[in-house]
């Protein structure tokens, strides 16, 4: 039979959970900041393209309406 390795157990399970969550946040904090910045950049690009499309559609609409009158 194999001997089991004993892992030290904190006094309270809630402390162990809190510690694990804190370690996870610390380990991913720097990568999260980069991801957030990239997401903001992508959203800005989507918004810019949306404005460009709206402007183009406005020009097309004006052109079509102008042809109807003339």
CHARMM internal coordinates of N, CA and C (Angstrom, degrees):
IC EDIT
DIST 1 N 1 CA 1.4477
DIST 1 CA 1 C 1.5247
ANGL 1 N 1 CA 1 C 108.54
DIST 1 C 2 N 1.3299
ANGL 1 CA 1 C 2 N 116.36
DIHE 1 N 1 CA 1 C 2 N 139.79
DIST 2 N 2 CA 1.4641
ANGL 1 C 2 N 2 CA 120.73
DIHE 1 CA 1 C 2 N 2 CA -178.71
DIST 2 CA 2 C 1.5135
ANGL 2 N 2 CA 2 C 110.36
DIHE 1 C 2 N 2 CA 2 C -80.53
DIST 2 C 3 N 1.3204
ANGL 2 CA 2 C 3 N 115.09
DIHE 2 N 2 CA 2 C 3 N 146.44
DIST 3 N 3 CA 1.4564
ANGL 2 C 3 N 3 CA 120.08
DIHE 2 CA 2 C 3 N 3 CA 175.47
DIST 3 CA 3 C 1.5213
ANGL 3 N 3 CA 3 C 108.75
DIHE 2 C 3 N 3 CA 3 C -80.56
DIST 3 C 4 N 1.3010
ANGL 3 CA 3 C 4 N 117.13
DIHE 3 N 3 CA 3 C 4 N 135.85
DIST 4 N 4 CA 1.4642
ANGL 3 C 4 N 4 CA 121.57
DIHE 3 CA 3 C 4 N 4 CA 179.71
DIST 4 CA 4 C 1.5175
ANGL 4 N 4 CA 4 C 109.68
DIHE 3 C 4 N 4 CA 4 C -86.52
DIST 4 C 5 N 1.3051
ANGL 4 CA 4 C 5 N 115.07
DIHE 4 N 4 CA 4 C 5 N 139.95
DIST 5 N 5 CA 1.4592
ANGL 4 C 5 N 5 CA 120.81
DIHE 4 CA 4 C 5 N 5 CA 177.37
DIST 5 CA 5 C 1.5181
ANGL 5 N 5 CA 5 C 107.47
DIHE 4 C 5 N 5 CA 5 C -82.65
DIST 5 C 6 N 1.2964
ANGL 5 CA 5 C 6 N 115.57
DIHE 5 N 5 CA 5 C 6 N 129.42
DIST 6 N 6 CA 1.4591
ANGL 5 C 6 N 6 CA 119.48
DIHE 5 CA 5 C 6 N 6 CA 178.38
DIST 6 CA 6 C 1.5241
ANGL 6 N 6 CA 6 C 109.56
DIHE 5 C 6 N 6 CA 6 C -90.28
DIST 6 C 7 N 1.3068
ANGL 6 CA 6 C 7 N 113.95
DIHE 6 N 6 CA 6 C 7 N 128.40
DIST 7 N 7 CA 1.4630
ANGL 6 C 7 N 7 CA 121.15
DIHE 6 CA 6 C 7 N 7 CA 177.96
DIST 7 CA 7 C 1.5127
ANGL 7 N 7 CA 7 C 107.26
DIHE 6 C 7 N 7 CA 7 C -101.66
DIST 7 C 8 N 1.3399
ANGL 7 CA 7 C 8 N 116.59
DIHE 7 N 7 CA 7 C 8 N 132.14
DIST 8 N 8 CA 1.4611
ANGL 7 C 8 N 8 CA 117.49
DIHE 7 CA 7 C 8 N 8 CA 178.57
DIST 8 CA 8 C 1.5225
ANGL 8 N 8 CA 8 C 111.02
DIHE 7 C 8 N 8 CA 8 C -61.88
DIST 8 C 9 N 1.3119
ANGL 8 CA 8 C 9 N 116.26
DIHE 8 N 8 CA 8 C 9 N 135.33
DIST 9 N 9 CA 1.4567
ANGL 8 C 9 N 9 CA 122.38
DIHE 8 CA 8 C 9 N 9 CA -178.56
DIST 9 CA 9 C 1.5262
ANGL 9 N 9 CA 9 C 108.40
DIHE 8 C 9 N 9 CA 9 C -108.81
DIST 9 C 10 N 1.3461
ANGL 9 CA 9 C 10 N 116.84
DIHE 9 N 9 CA 9 C 10 N 127.92
DIST 10 N 10 CA 1.4632
ANGL 9 C 10 N 10 CA 118.56
DIHE 9 CA 9 C 10 N 10 CA 176.89
DIST 10 CA 10 C 1.5251
ANGL 10 N 10 CA 10 C 110.29
DIHE 9 C 10 N 10 CA 10 C -61.87
DIST 10 C 11 N 1.2955
ANGL 10 CA 10 C 11 N 114.82
DIHE 10 N 10 CA 10 C 11 N 164.62
DIST 11 N 11 CA 1.4628
ANGL 10 C 11 N 11 CA 119.31
DIHE 10 CA 10 C 11 N 11 CA -178.20
DIST 11 CA 11 C 1.5213
ANGL 11 N 11 CA 11 C 112.24
DIHE 10 C 11 N 11 CA 11 C -59.70
DIST 11 C 12 N 1.3264
ANGL 11 CA 11 C 12 N 117.73
DIHE 11 N 11 CA 11 C 12 N -41.22
DIST 12 N 12 CA 1.4570
ANGL 11 C 12 N 12 CA 120.86
DIHE 11 CA 11 C 12 N 12 CA -176.81
DIST 12 CA 12 C 1.5273
ANGL 12 N 12 CA 12 C 109.69
DIHE 11 C 12 N 12 CA 12 C -124.92
DIST 12 C 13 N 1.3327
ANGL 12 CA 12 C 13 N 117.53
DIHE 12 N 12 CA 12 C 13 N 139.24
DIST 13 N 13 CA 1.4652
ANGL 12 C 13 N 13 CA 119.78
DIHE 12 CA 12 C 13 N 13 CA 176.92
DIST 13 CA 13 C 1.5268
ANGL 13 N 13 CA 13 C 112.48
DIHE 12 C 13 N 13 CA 13 C -60.25
DIST 13 C 14 N 1.3278
ANGL 13 CA 13 C 14 N 117.60
DIHE 13 N 13 CA 13 C 14 N -34.65
DIST 14 N 14 CA 1.4624
ANGL 13 C 14 N 14 CA 120.09
DIHE 13 CA 13 C 14 N 14 CA 179.78
DIST 14 CA 14 C 1.5245
ANGL 14 N 14 CA 14 C 111.32
DIHE 13 C 14 N 14 CA 14 C -63.21
DIST 14 C 15 N 1.3413
ANGL 14 CA 14 C 15 N 116.72
DIHE 14 N 14 CA 14 C 15 N -34.59
DIST 15 N 15 CA 1.4689
ANGL 14 C 15 N 15 CA 120.06
DIHE 14 CA 14 C 15 N 15 CA 177.49
DIST 15 CA 15 C 1.5226
ANGL 15 N 15 CA 15 C 110.28
DIHE 14 C 15 N 15 CA 15 C -68.44
DIST 15 C 16 N 1.3224
ANGL 15 CA 15 C 16 N 117.40
DIHE 15 N 15 CA 15 C 16 N -38.68
DIST 16 N 16 CA 1.4619
ANGL 15 C 16 N 16 CA 120.83
DIHE 15 CA 15 C 16 N 16 CA 178.52
DIST 16 CA 16 C 1.5226
ANGL 16 N 16 CA 16 C 110.50
DIHE 15 C 16 N 16 CA 16 C -64.15
DIST 16 C 17 N 1.3203
ANGL 16 CA 16 C 17 N 116.54
DIHE 16 N 16 CA 16 C 17 N -42.31
DIST 17 N 17 CA 1.4638
ANGL 16 C 17 N 17 CA 120.81
DIHE 16 CA 16 C 17 N 17 CA 178.72
DIST 17 CA 17 C 1.5228
ANGL 17 N 17 CA 17 C 110.66
DIHE 16 C 17 N 17 CA 17 C -64.50
DIST 17 C 18 N 1.3133
ANGL 17 CA 17 C 18 N 116.82
DIHE 17 N 17 CA 17 C 18 N -46.02
DIST 18 N 18 CA 1.4693
ANGL 17 C 18 N 18 CA 120.83
DIHE 17 CA 17 C 18 N 18 CA 178.77
DIST 18 CA 18 C 1.5275
ANGL 18 N 18 CA 18 C 110.29
DIHE 17 C 18 N 18 CA 18 C -59.62
DIST 18 C 19 N 1.3021
ANGL 18 CA 18 C 19 N 117.04
DIHE 18 N 18 CA 18 C 19 N -43.47
DIST 19 N 19 CA 1.4574
ANGL 18 C 19 N 19 CA 121.69
DIHE 18 CA 18 C 19 N 19 CA -179.91
DIST 19 CA 19 C 1.5283
ANGL 19 N 19 CA 19 C 110.88
DIHE 18 C 19 N 19 CA 19 C -62.88
DIST 19 C 20 N 1.3267
ANGL 19 CA 19 C 20 N 116.77
DIHE 19 N 19 CA 19 C 20 N -43.74
DIST 20 N 20 CA 1.4619
ANGL 19 C 20 N 20 CA 120.67
DIHE 19 CA 19 C 20 N 20 CA 179.34
DIST 20 CA 20 C 1.5240
ANGL 20 N 20 CA 20 C 111.06
DIHE 19 C 20 N 20 CA 20 C -63.16
DIST 20 C 21 N 1.3209
ANGL 20 CA 20 C 21 N 117.23
DIHE 20 N 20 CA 20 C 21 N -41.84
DIST 21 N 21 CA 1.4638
ANGL 20 C 21 N 21 CA 121.29
DIHE 20 CA 20 C 21 N 21 CA 179.12
DIST 21 CA 21 C 1.5250
ANGL 21 N 21 CA 21 C 110.40
DIHE 20 C 21 N 21 CA 21 C -64.94
DIST 21 C 22 N 1.3048
ANGL 21 CA 21 C 22 N 116.96
DIHE 21 N 21 CA 21 C 22 N -43.33
DIST 22 N 22 CA 1.4704
ANGL 21 C 22 N 22 CA 120.50
DIHE 21 CA 21 C 22 N 22 CA 179.11
DIST 22 CA 22 C 1.5234
ANGL 22 N 22 CA 22 C 110.96
DIHE 21 C 22 N 22 CA 22 C -62.25
DIST 22 C 23 N 1.3279
ANGL 22 CA 22 C 23 N 117.20
DIHE 22 N 22 CA 22 C 23 N -42.01
DIST 23 N 23 CA 1.4699
ANGL 22 C 23 N 23 CA 120.27
DIHE 22 CA 22 C 23 N 23 CA 178.61
DIST 23 CA 23 C 1.5235
ANGL 23 N 23 CA 23 C 110.50
DIHE 22 C 23 N 23 CA 23 C -63.59
DIST 23 C 24 N 1.3178
ANGL 23 CA 23 C 24 N 116.64
DIHE 23 N 23 CA 23 C 24 N -39.72
DIST 24 N 24 CA 1.4666
ANGL 23 C 24 N 24 CA 120.57
DIHE 23 CA 23 C 24 N 24 CA 179.37
DIST 24 CA 24 C 1.5210
ANGL 24 N 24 CA 24 C 110.33
DIHE 23 C 24 N 24 CA 24 C -64.28
DIST 24 C 25 N 1.3341
ANGL 24 CA 24 C 25 N 117.66
DIHE 24 N 24 CA 24 C 25 N -46.37
DIST 25 N 25 CA 1.4654
ANGL 24 C 25 N 25 CA 120.60
DIHE 24 CA 24 C 25 N 25 CA 178.44
DIST 25 CA 25 C 1.5221
ANGL 25 N 25 CA 25 C 111.33
DIHE 24 C 25 N 25 CA 25 C -60.97
DIST 25 C 26 N 1.3179
ANGL 25 CA 25 C 26 N 117.10
DIHE 25 N 25 CA 25 C 26 N -42.97
DIST 26 N 26 CA 1.4605
ANGL 25 C 26 N 26 CA 120.66
DIHE 25 CA 25 C 26 N 26 CA -179.79
DIST 26 CA 26 C 1.5267
ANGL 26 N 26 CA 26 C 110.83
DIHE 25 C 26 N 26 CA 26 C -64.07
DIST 26 C 27 N 1.3174
ANGL 26 CA 26 C 27 N 116.91
DIHE 26 N 26 CA 26 C 27 N -39.72
DIST 27 N 27 CA 1.4635
ANGL 26 C 27 N 27 CA 120.71
DIHE 26 CA 26 C 27 N 27 CA -177.88
DIST 27 CA 27 C 1.5215
ANGL 27 N 27 CA 27 C 112.17
DIHE 26 C 27 N 27 CA 27 C -69.86
DIST 27 C 28 N 1.3268
ANGL 27 CA 27 C 28 N 117.30
DIHE 27 N 27 CA 27 C 28 N -29.69
DIST 28 N 28 CA 1.4646
ANGL 27 C 28 N 28 CA 120.09
DIHE 27 CA 27 C 28 N 28 CA -175.81
DIST 28 CA 28 C 1.5264
ANGL 28 N 28 CA 28 C 113.61
DIHE 27 C 28 N 28 CA 28 C -104.96
DIST 28 C 29 N 1.3044
ANGL 28 CA 28 C 29 N 118.21
DIHE 28 N 28 CA 28 C 29 N -0.90
DIST 29 N 29 CA 1.4685
ANGL 28 C 29 N 29 CA 121.27
DIHE 28 CA 28 C 29 N 29 CA -175.12
DIST 29 CA 29 C 1.5203
ANGL 29 N 29 CA 29 C 112.35
DIHE 28 C 29 N 29 CA 29 C -59.30
DIST 29 C 30 N 1.3131
ANGL 29 CA 29 C 30 N 118.35
DIHE 29 N 29 CA 29 C 30 N -46.82
DIST 30 N 30 CA 1.4580
ANGL 29 C 30 N 30 CA 119.61
DIHE 29 CA 29 C 30 N 30 CA -176.59
DIST 30 CA 30 C 1.5196
ANGL 30 N 30 CA 30 C 111.80
DIHE 29 C 30 N 30 CA 30 C -68.79
DIST 30 C 31 N 1.3101
ANGL 30 CA 30 C 31 N 118.30
DIHE 30 N 30 CA 30 C 31 N -39.87
DIST 31 N 31 CA 1.4631
ANGL 30 C 31 N 31 CA 119.72
DIHE 30 CA 30 C 31 N 31 CA 179.08
DIST 31 CA 31 C 1.5242
ANGL 31 N 31 CA 31 C 110.97
DIHE 30 C 31 N 31 CA 31 C -70.08
DIST 31 C 32 N 1.3096
ANGL 31 CA 31 C 32 N 117.14
DIHE 31 N 31 CA 31 C 32 N -31.16
DIST 32 N 32 CA 1.4628
ANGL 31 C 32 N 32 CA 120.92
DIHE 31 CA 31 C 32 N 32 CA 178.81
DIST 32 CA 32 C 1.5216
ANGL 32 N 32 CA 32 C 110.42
DIHE 31 C 32 N 32 CA 32 C -66.34
DIST 32 C 33 N 1.3129
ANGL 32 CA 32 C 33 N 117.67
DIHE 32 N 32 CA 32 C 33 N -39.44
DIST 33 N 33 CA 1.4628
ANGL 32 C 33 N 33 CA 120.81
DIHE 32 CA 32 C 33 N 33 CA 179.73
DIST 33 CA 33 C 1.5279
ANGL 33 N 33 CA 33 C 109.92
DIHE 32 C 33 N 33 CA 33 C -61.60
DIST 33 C 34 N 1.3200
ANGL 33 CA 33 C 34 N 117.21
DIHE 33 N 33 CA 33 C 34 N -43.03
DIST 34 N 34 CA 1.4591
ANGL 33 C 34 N 34 CA 120.78
DIHE 33 CA 33 C 34 N 34 CA 178.23
DIST 34 CA 34 C 1.5122
ANGL 34 N 34 CA 34 C 111.88
DIHE 33 C 34 N 34 CA 34 C -64.32
DIST 34 C 35 N 1.3131
ANGL 34 CA 34 C 35 N 116.46
DIHE 34 N 34 CA 34 C 35 N -40.64
DIST 35 N 35 CA 1.4580
ANGL 34 C 35 N 35 CA 121.43
DIHE 34 CA 34 C 35 N 35 CA 178.63
DIST 35 CA 35 C 1.5144
ANGL 35 N 35 CA 35 C 110.44
DIHE 34 C 35 N 35 CA 35 C -64.81
DIST 35 C 36 N 1.3122
ANGL 35 CA 35 C 36 N 116.84
DIHE 35 N 35 CA 35 C 36 N -41.35
DIST 36 N 36 CA 1.4648
ANGL 35 C 36 N 36 CA 121.06
DIHE 35 CA 35 C 36 N 36 CA 179.77
DIST 36 CA 36 C 1.5245
ANGL 36 N 36 CA 36 C 110.17
DIHE 35 C 36 N 36 CA 36 C -62.94
DIST 36 C 37 N 1.3372
ANGL 36 CA 36 C 37 N 116.50
DIHE 36 N 36 CA 36 C 37 N -44.88
DIST 37 N 37 CA 1.4603
ANGL 36 C 37 N 37 CA 120.03
DIHE 36 CA 36 C 37 N 37 CA 179.35
DIST 37 CA 37 C 1.5179
ANGL 37 N 37 CA 37 C 111.06
DIHE 36 C 37 N 37 CA 37 C -60.99
DIST 37 C 38 N 1.3150
ANGL 37 CA 37 C 38 N 116.79
DIHE 37 N 37 CA 37 C 38 N -41.76
DIST 38 N 38 CA 1.4700
ANGL 37 C 38 N 38 CA 120.83
DIHE 37 CA 37 C 38 N 38 CA 179.71
DIST 38 CA 38 C 1.5304
ANGL 38 N 38 CA 38 C 110.56
DIHE 37 C 38 N 38 CA 38 C -65.63
DIST 38 C 39 N 1.3200
ANGL 38 CA 38 C 39 N 116.48
DIHE 38 N 38 CA 38 C 39 N -40.01
DIST 39 N 39 CA 1.4685
ANGL 38 C 39 N 39 CA 120.28
DIHE 38 CA 38 C 39 N 39 CA 178.64
DIST 39 CA 39 C 1.5252
ANGL 39 N 39 CA 39 C 110.40
DIHE 38 C 39 N 39 CA 39 C -62.78
DIST 39 C 40 N 1.3231
ANGL 39 CA 39 C 40 N 117.23
DIHE 39 N 39 CA 39 C 40 N -40.48
DIST 40 N 40 CA 1.4738
ANGL 39 C 40 N 40 CA 121.10
DIHE 39 CA 39 C 40 N 40 CA 177.95
DIST 40 CA 40 C 1.5287
ANGL 40 N 40 CA 40 C 109.94
DIHE 39 C 40 N 40 CA 40 C -64.29
DIST 40 C 41 N 1.3358
ANGL 40 CA 40 C 41 N 116.82
DIHE 40 N 40 CA 40 C 41 N -42.33
DIST 41 N 41 CA 1.4636
ANGL 40 C 41 N 41 CA 120.40
DIHE 40 CA 40 C 41 N 41 CA 178.39
DIST 41 CA 41 C 1.5315
ANGL 41 N 41 CA 41 C 111.11
DIHE 40 C 41 N 41 CA 41 C -61.03
DIST 41 C 42 N 1.3386
ANGL 41 CA 41 C 42 N 115.94
DIHE 41 N 41 CA 41 C 42 N -44.54
DIST 42 N 42 CA 1.4595
ANGL 41 C 42 N 42 CA 119.96
DIHE 41 CA 41 C 42 N 42 CA 179.76
DIST 42 CA 42 C 1.5252
ANGL 42 N 42 CA 42 C 111.55
DIHE 41 C 42 N 42 CA 42 C -63.93
DIST 42 C 43 N 1.3251
ANGL 42 CA 42 C 43 N 116.74
DIHE 42 N 42 CA 42 C 43 N -41.81
DIST 43 N 43 CA 1.4600
ANGL 42 C 43 N 43 CA 120.27
DIHE 42 CA 42 C 43 N 43 CA 178.91
DIST 43 CA 43 C 1.5251
ANGL 43 N 43 CA 43 C 110.54
DIHE 42 C 43 N 43 CA 43 C -63.88
DIST 43 C 44 N 1.3232
ANGL 43 CA 43 C 44 N 117.23
DIHE 43 N 43 CA 43 C 44 N -40.85
DIST 44 N 44 CA 1.4666
ANGL 43 C 44 N 44 CA 120.54
DIHE 43 CA 43 C 44 N 44 CA 176.87
DIST 44 CA 44 C 1.5245
ANGL 44 N 44 CA 44 C 110.84
DIHE 43 C 44 N 44 CA 44 C -60.69
DIST 44 C 45 N 1.3359
ANGL 44 CA 44 C 45 N 116.53
DIHE 44 N 44 CA 44 C 45 N -41.81
DIST 45 N 45 CA 1.4570
ANGL 44 C 45 N 45 CA 120.83
DIHE 44 CA 44 C 45 N 45 CA 179.72
DIST 45 CA 45 C 1.5338
ANGL 45 N 45 CA 45 C 110.97
DIHE 44 C 45 N 45 CA 45 C -65.38
DIST 45 C 46 N 1.3152
ANGL 45 CA 45 C 46 N 117.50
DIHE 45 N 45 CA 45 C 46 N -41.93
DIST 46 N 46 CA 1.4715
ANGL 45 C 46 N 46 CA 121.21
DIHE 45 CA 45 C 46 N 46 CA 178.08
DIST 46 CA 46 C 1.5268
ANGL 46 N 46 CA 46 C 109.77
DIHE 45 C 46 N 46 CA 46 C -62.68
DIST 46 C 47 N 1.3241
ANGL 46 CA 46 C 47 N 117.02
DIHE 46 N 46 CA 46 C 47 N -43.45
DIST 47 N 47 CA 1.4672
ANGL 46 C 47 N 47 CA 120.55
DIHE 46 CA 46 C 47 N 47 CA 179.56
DIST 47 CA 47 C 1.5302
ANGL 47 N 47 CA 47 C 110.76
DIHE 46 C 47 N 47 CA 47 C -63.24
DIST 47 C 48 N 1.3296
ANGL 47 CA 47 C 48 N 117.20
DIHE 47 N 47 CA 47 C 48 N -41.73
DIST 48 N 48 CA 1.4667
ANGL 47 C 48 N 48 CA 121.36
DIHE 47 CA 47 C 48 N 48 CA 179.29
DIST 48 CA 48 C 1.5188
ANGL 48 N 48 CA 48 C 110.17
DIHE 47 C 48 N 48 CA 48 C -62.77
DIST 48 C 49 N 1.3108
ANGL 48 CA 48 C 49 N 116.70
DIHE 48 N 48 CA 48 C 49 N -45.22
DIST 49 N 49 CA 1.4748
ANGL 48 C 49 N 49 CA 119.32
DIHE 48 CA 48 C 49 N 49 CA 179.88
DIST 49 CA 49 C 1.5302
ANGL 49 N 49 CA 49 C 110.95
DIHE 48 C 49 N 49 CA 49 C -65.41
DIST 49 C 50 N 1.3046
ANGL 49 CA 49 C 50 N 117.21
DIHE 49 N 49 CA 49 C 50 N -35.91
DIST 50 N 50 CA 1.4632
ANGL 49 C 50 N 50 CA 120.72
DIHE 49 CA 49 C 50 N 50 CA 176.69
DIST 50 CA 50 C 1.5148
ANGL 50 N 50 CA 50 C 111.35
DIHE 49 C 50 N 50 CA 50 C -62.66
DIST 50 C 51 N 1.3385
ANGL 50 CA 50 C 51 N 116.13
DIHE 50 N 50 CA 50 C 51 N -43.03
DIST 51 N 51 CA 1.4690
ANGL 50 C 51 N 51 CA 119.69
DIHE 50 CA 50 C 51 N 51 CA 177.25
DIST 51 CA 51 C 1.5260
ANGL 51 N 51 CA 51 C 110.88
DIHE 50 C 51 N 51 CA 51 C -63.59
DIST 51 C 52 N 1.3435
ANGL 51 CA 51 C 52 N 116.36
DIHE 51 N 51 CA 51 C 52 N -41.25
DIST 52 N 52 CA 1.4667
ANGL 51 C 52 N 52 CA 120.18
DIHE 51 CA 51 C 52 N 52 CA 178.91
DIST 52 CA 52 C 1.5302
ANGL 52 N 52 CA 52 C 111.08
DIHE 51 C 52 N 52 CA 52 C -60.80
DIST 52 C 53 N 1.3317
ANGL 52 CA 52 C 53 N 116.74
DIHE 52 N 52 CA 52 C 53 N -44.45
DIST 53 N 53 CA 1.4634
ANGL 52 C 53 N 53 CA 120.95
DIHE 52 CA 52 C 53 N 53 CA 179.18
DIST 53 CA 53 C 1.5229
ANGL 53 N 53 CA 53 C 110.07
DIHE 52 C 53 N 53 CA 53 C -63.57
DIST 53 C 54 N 1.3418
ANGL 53 CA 53 C 54 N 117.52
DIHE 53 N 53 CA 53 C 54 N -43.62
DIST 54 N 54 CA 1.4629
ANGL 53 C 54 N 54 CA 121.47
DIHE 53 CA 53 C 54 N 54 CA 178.78
DIST 54 CA 54 C 1.5281
ANGL 54 N 54 CA 54 C 110.12
DIHE 53 C 54 N 54 CA 54 C -58.97
DIST 54 C 55 N 1.3313
ANGL 54 CA 54 C 55 N 116.17
DIHE 54 N 54 CA 54 C 55 N -44.16
DIST 55 N 55 CA 1.4634
ANGL 54 C 55 N 55 CA 119.90
DIHE 54 CA 54 C 55 N 55 CA 179.79
DIST 55 CA 55 C 1.5289
ANGL 55 N 55 CA 55 C 111.12
DIHE 54 C 55 N 55 CA 55 C -62.99
DIST 55 C 56 N 1.3224
ANGL 55 CA 55 C 56 N 116.97
DIHE 55 N 55 CA 55 C 56 N -43.29
DIST 56 N 56 CA 1.4688
ANGL 55 C 56 N 56 CA 120.80
DIHE 55 CA 55 C 56 N 56 CA 179.29
DIST 56 CA 56 C 1.5269
ANGL 56 N 56 CA 56 C 110.81
DIHE 55 C 56 N 56 CA 56 C -63.46
DIST 56 C 57 N 1.3309
ANGL 56 CA 56 C 57 N 116.49
DIHE 56 N 56 CA 56 C 57 N -42.67
DIST 57 N 57 CA 1.4668
ANGL 56 C 57 N 57 CA 119.91
DIHE 56 CA 56 C 57 N 57 CA 178.40
DIST 57 CA 57 C 1.5287
ANGL 57 N 57 CA 57 C 110.98
DIHE 56 C 57 N 57 CA 57 C -63.73
DIST 57 C 58 N 1.3224
ANGL 57 CA 57 C 58 N 116.65
DIHE 57 N 57 CA 57 C 58 N -36.92
DIST 58 N 58 CA 1.4592
ANGL 57 C 58 N 58 CA 120.36
DIHE 57 CA 57 C 58 N 58 CA 176.87
DIST 58 CA 58 C 1.5220
ANGL 58 N 58 CA 58 C 111.23
DIHE 57 C 58 N 58 CA 58 C -62.50
DIST 58 C 59 N 1.3288
ANGL 58 CA 58 C 59 N 116.79
DIHE 58 N 58 CA 58 C 59 N -40.66
DIST 59 N 59 CA 1.4721
ANGL 58 C 59 N 59 CA 120.71
DIHE 58 CA 58 C 59 N 59 CA 178.46
DIST 59 CA 59 C 1.5247
ANGL 59 N 59 CA 59 C 110.72
DIHE 58 C 59 N 59 CA 59 C -66.07
DIST 59 C 60 N 1.3323
ANGL 59 CA 59 C 60 N 115.86
DIHE 59 N 59 CA 59 C 60 N -42.07
DIST 60 N 60 CA 1.4663
ANGL 59 C 60 N 60 CA 120.03
DIHE 59 CA 59 C 60 N 60 CA 179.04
DIST 60 CA 60 C 1.5271
ANGL 60 N 60 CA 60 C 110.00
DIHE 59 C 60 N 60 CA 60 C -63.59
DIST 60 C 61 N 1.3265
ANGL 60 CA 60 C 61 N 116.37
DIHE 60 N 60 CA 60 C 61 N -43.62
DIST 61 N 61 CA 1.4673
ANGL 60 C 61 N 61 CA 120.32
DIHE 60 CA 60 C 61 N 61 CA 179.09
DIST 61 CA 61 C 1.5226
ANGL 61 N 61 CA 61 C 110.87
DIHE 60 C 61 N 61 CA 61 C -60.06
DIST 61 C 62 N 1.3210
ANGL 61 CA 61 C 62 N 116.47
DIHE 61 N 61 CA 61 C 62 N -46.12
DIST 62 N 62 CA 1.4759
ANGL 61 C 62 N 62 CA 120.34
DIHE 61 CA 61 C 62 N 62 CA 179.16
DIST 62 CA 62 C 1.5217
ANGL 62 N 62 CA 62 C 110.83
DIHE 61 C 62 N 62 CA 62 C -60.14
DIST 62 C 63 N 1.3177
ANGL 62 CA 62 C 63 N 115.84
DIHE 62 N 62 CA 62 C 63 N -41.39
DIST 63 N 63 CA 1.4583
ANGL 62 C 63 N 63 CA 120.28
DIHE 62 CA 62 C 63 N 63 CA -179.95
DIST 63 CA 63 C 1.5248
ANGL 63 N 63 CA 63 C 111.08
DIHE 62 C 63 N 63 CA 63 C -64.28
DIST 63 C 64 N 1.3265
ANGL 63 CA 63 C 64 N 116.90
DIHE 63 N 63 CA 63 C 64 N -43.54
DIST 64 N 64 CA 1.4604
ANGL 63 C 64 N 64 CA 121.31
DIHE 63 CA 63 C 64 N 64 CA -179.76
DIST 64 CA 64 C 1.5134
ANGL 64 N 64 CA 64 C 110.33
DIHE 63 C 64 N 64 CA 64 C -66.41
DIST 64 C 65 N 1.3202
ANGL 64 CA 64 C 65 N 117.56
DIHE 64 N 64 CA 64 C 65 N -44.41
DIST 65 N 65 CA 1.4657
ANGL 64 C 65 N 65 CA 120.90
DIHE 64 CA 64 C 65 N 65 CA 179.80
DIST 65 CA 65 C 1.5384
ANGL 65 N 65 CA 65 C 110.78
DIHE 64 C 65 N 65 CA 65 C -63.74
DIST 65 C 66 N 1.3252
ANGL 65 CA 65 C 66 N 115.75
DIHE 65 N 65 CA 65 C 66 N -37.04
DIST 66 N 66 CA 1.4646
ANGL 65 C 66 N 66 CA 119.81
DIHE 65 CA 65 C 66 N 66 CA 178.41
DIST 66 CA 66 C 1.5037
ANGL 66 N 66 CA 66 C 111.74
DIHE 65 C 66 N 66 CA 66 C -65.37
DIST 66 C 67 N 1.3228
ANGL 66 CA 66 C 67 N 118.09
DIHE 66 N 66 CA 66 C 67 N -36.35
DIST 67 N 67 CA 1.4569
ANGL 66 C 67 N 67 CA 121.55
DIHE 66 CA 66 C 67 N 67 CA 178.82
DIST 67 CA 67 C 1.5228
ANGL 67 N 67 CA 67 C 111.79
DIHE 66 C 67 N 67 CA 67 C -70.21
DIST 67 C 68 N 1.3207
ANGL 67 CA 67 C 68 N 116.53
DIHE 67 N 67 CA 67 C 68 N -33.15
DIST 68 N 68 CA 1.4685
ANGL 67 C 68 N 68 CA 120.18
DIHE 67 CA 67 C 68 N 68 CA -179.83
DIST 68 CA 68 C 1.5304
ANGL 68 N 68 CA 68 C 111.07
DIHE 67 C 68 N 68 CA 68 C -65.83
DIST 68 C 69 N 1.3344
ANGL 68 CA 68 C 69 N 115.79
DIHE 68 N 68 CA 68 C 69 N -35.72
DIST 69 N 69 CA 1.4674
ANGL 68 C 69 N 69 CA 119.95
DIHE 68 CA 68 C 69 N 69 CA -177.53
DIST 69 CA 69 C 1.5278
ANGL 69 N 69 CA 69 C 111.03
DIHE 68 C 69 N 69 CA 69 C -75.56
DIST 69 C 70 N 1.3293
ANGL 69 CA 69 C 70 N 115.96
DIHE 69 N 69 CA 69 C 70 N -31.44
DIST 70 N 70 CA 1.4500
ANGL 69 C 70 N 70 CA 118.91
DIHE 69 CA 69 C 70 N 70 CA -173.56
DIST 70 CA 70 C 1.4460
ANGL 70 N 70 CA 70 C 115.26
DIHE 69 C 70 N 70 CA 70 C -93.91
END
COOR INIT
IC SEED 1 N 1 CA 1 C
IC BUILD
